[in-house]
Amino acid sequence: MAHSPAVLDGVADVAWDELGAGADEVPGLLSEVAEDGSGSDEALTELFGIVWDQGTVGDVSAAAVPFLAEICAEPTLPVELRARVALVLFSIGRGGGYFGASPGARKWARRTGRHDLDAELTAEARTVGACHRAVEEAAAALLAEVAEVPPRLRAAVGALAAVAGDAGREAAPVLRDLVPTMPPAHGIAVEVLADLVDQGSVPMRRFAAVEAVARDLADRADAEREDGVTEVDLHSPLVDVLAEHLCRRAPAVTWRH
């Protein structure tokens, strides 16, 4: 399936070769993903490794965000592909810098004196901030249309509320209203996510339910991978958001019993 003319419009105008290692491959990979051919899954995996390199983001990540958002919003593309693209956007929105995210790297830099750590951290903060702002803008636009996307995509787009800033909090009531239209596992996760972004807290008993869902999905994923089925990948954004990134790592999250 060829992508629509509106998708990736302007991708050739970006100076990708000035944006770091591997960036010159990004326009071709974006095109492969948008065309949804036999190599789209492999292309998205390779693209993910460039724009989210072991948890770090850079200039190339920010430049890719608008095009990833266009792919995610393209109604002619399969739901499963669009959901995985939403996860890439979410990951960029939670990404950090090499030195900022790694105490070991900072310790090494101080010990060896091979980097001006303060300068590196300042530069990283600017770059990471640009990435997060790009994702916030893209996520806000996608969340504004979340009620119109297919039910099986709503949870993946809903996960972007975690990286959408004020727009995520504004979307929380809409996400709660959509819970009955989602598969049960998605609904539990999205309802808890709405509490997290809206109130900053969640009852421990409900988090326990999400953990149970995550374990069940992990078991199903293992079984279905053995059978060559990949549809379960659609669940992964919610598992990542709730069971790992937000509930266990975000310092602003508090528990209420």
ZAMARGU-4260 file (C-alpha; in steps of 0.2 Angstrom, whole numbers, plus 5000, padded with zeros to 4 digits):
<rodrens>
0) 5000/5000/5000 | 5007/5017/4995 | 5006/5031/5008 | 4995/5045/5004 | 5003/5061/4997
5) 5000/5071/5013 | 5010/5058/5023 | 5028/5063/5024 | 5026/5079/5015 | 5042/5089/5017
10) 5053/5075/5023 | 5065/5079/5009 | 5067/5097/5015 | 5075/5092/5031 | 5094/5092/5032
15) 5095/5074/5039 | 5113/5072/5036 | 5117/5086/5048 | 5107/5078/5063 | 5119/5064/5069
20) 5124/5046/5066 | 5111/5037/5056 | 5100/5052/5053 | 5103/5051/5034 | 5094/5034/5034
25) 5078/5041/5042 | 5069/5048/5027 | 5070/5031/5018 | 5065/5022/5034 | 5050/5033/5036
30) 5044/5030/5018 | 5046/5011/5021 | 5035/5012/5036 | 5022/5024/5028 | 5021/5013/5013
35) 5016/4998/5024 | 5025/4985/5013 | 5033/4969/5018 | 5048/4978/5026 | 5038/4990/5036
40) 5040/4981/5053 | 5059/4979/5050 | 5060/4998/5045 | 5051/5004/5060 | 5062/4993/5071
45) 5078/5001/5063 | 5070/5018/5064 | 5067/5016/5082 | 5085/5012/5085 | 5090/5028/5078
50) 5077/5040/5086 | 5078/5032/5103 | 5095/5025/5105 | 5095/5015/5121 | 5084/5028/5129
55) 5093/5043/5122 | 5086/5056/5110 | 5094/5069/5099 | 5091/5081/5085 | 5086/5068/5073
60) 5072/5062/5086 | 5064/5079/5086 | 5065/5080/5067 | 5057/5064/5065 | 5042/5067/5077
65) 5030/5076/5065 | 5032/5063/5052 | 5029/5049/5064 | 5014/5058/5070 | 5007/5059/5052
70) 5010/5040/5050 | 5001/5037/5067 | 4986/5048/5061 | 4985/5040/5043 | 4968/5031/5043
75) 4973/5020/5028 | 4987/5012/5037 | 4984/4996/5048 | 4980/4999/5066 | 4994/4988/5072
80) 5007/4998/5063 | 4999/5015/5069 | 5000/5008/5087 | 5018/5004/5086 | 5022/5021/5079
85) 5012/5028/5094 | 5024/5019/5105 | 5039/5026/5096 | 5032/5043/5099 | 5029/5039/5118
90) 5047/5033/5119 | 5054/5049/5112 | 5043/5059/5124 | 5051/5049/5139 | 5069/5049/5132
95) 5084/5058/5139 | 5102/5062/5136 | 5117/5051/5137 | 5125/5060/5152 | 5108/5066/5160
100) 5101/5048/5160 | 5116/5039/5165 | 5125/5041/5182 | 5138/5030/5177 | 5142/5040/5161
105) 5143/5056/5172 | 5155/5047/5184 | 5166/5042/5170 | 5166/5059/5163 | 5171/5067/5179
110) 5184/5054/5182 | 5192/5055/5165 | 5190/5073/5162 | 5187/5069/5144 | 5171/5079/5143
115) 5166/5096/5149 | 5151/5088/5159 | 5142/5104/5163 | 5143/5109/5145 | 5137/5092/5139
120) 5122/5092/5151 | 5117/5110/5146 | 5117/5105/5127 | 5108/5089/5131 | 5095/5098/5141
125) 5091/5109/5126 | 5090/5094/5114 | 5080/5083/5125 | 5068/5098/5128 | 5066/5101/5110
130) 5061/5082/5108 | 5049/5083/5122 | 5041/5098/5116 | 5039/5091/5098 | 5031/5075/5106
135) 5019/5086/5116 | 5013/5095/5101 | 5011/5079/5091 | 5003/5070/5105 | 4990/5084/5108
140) 4985/5083/5090 | 4983/5064/5091 | 4973/5065/5107 | 4961/5078/5101 | 4955/5064/5088
145) 4956/5049/5100 | 4938/5047/5100 | 4938/5045/5081 | 4951/5032/5079 | 4947/5013/5078
150) 4944/5006/5096 | 4959/4995/5095 | 4970/5010/5092 | 4963/5021/5106 | 4973/5014/5120
155) 4990/5016/5111 | 4985/5034/5107 | 4979/5036/5124 | 4996/5032/5131 | 5002/5048/5123
160) 4993/5057/5137 | 5008/5053/5148 | 5019/5064/5137 | 5007/5077/5131 | 5008/5089/5146
165) 4993/5100/5148 | 4984/5092/5133 | 4986/5075/5142 | 4977/5081/5157 | 4963/5088/5147
170) 4961/5072/5138 | 4959/5062/5154 | 4940/5064/5155 | 4938/5059/5136 | 4949/5043/5139
175) 4939/5038/5154 | 4923/5039/5143 | 4931/5028/5130 | 4936/5015/5142 | 4920/5004/5138
180) 4924/5004/5120 | 4941/4996/5123 | 4947/4978/5126 | 4946/4975/5145 | 4965/4975/5147
185) 4966/4991/5138 | 4952/4999/5148 | 4960/4995/5165 | 4976/5002/5159 | 4969/5018/5151
190) 4958/5021/5166 | 4973/5021/5178 | 4983/5031/5166 | 4970/5044/5166 | 4971/5045/5185
195) 4990/5047/5184 | 4990/5061/5171 | 4975/5070/5179 | 4978/5068/5197 | 4996/5062/5199
200) 4991/5047/5210 | 4982/5030/5208 | 4975/5018/5221 | 4987/5004/5224 | 4973/4991/5222
205) 4971/4997/5204 | 4989/4997/5200 | 4989/4979/5206 | 4976/4975/5193 | 4987/4983/5180
210) 5002/4973/5185 | 4991/4957/5183 | 4986/4963/5166 | 5004/4966/5161 | 5009/4948/5167
215) 4995/4941/5157 | 5000/4951/5141 | 5018/4946/5143 | 5013/4927/5144 | 5002/4929/5129
220) 5015/4938/5120 | 5028/4924/5123 | 5015/4911/5117 | 5010/4921/5102 | 5028/4925/5096
225) 5031/4906/5096 | 5016/4904/5084 | 5022/4919/5073 | 5008/4930/5079 | 5013/4949/5081
230) 4996/4957/5085 | 4999/4956/5103 | 5012/4970/5100 | 4997/4982/5101 | 4996/4980/5120
235) 5014/4985/5123 | 5012/5004/5124 | 5000/5002/5139 | 5011/4989/5148 | 5026/5000/5146
240) 5017/5016/5151 | 5009/5009/5167 | 5019/4995/5173 | 5036/5002/5170 | 5039/5020/5164
245) 5026/5029/5175 | 5021/5019/5189 | 5038/5013/5194 | 5049/5027/5188 | 5041/5044/5188
250) 5045/5053/5204 | 5030/5064/5204 | 5018/5049/5205 | 5011/5046/5223 | 5001/5031/5229
255) 4985/5033/5239 | 4977/5018/5247
</rodrens>
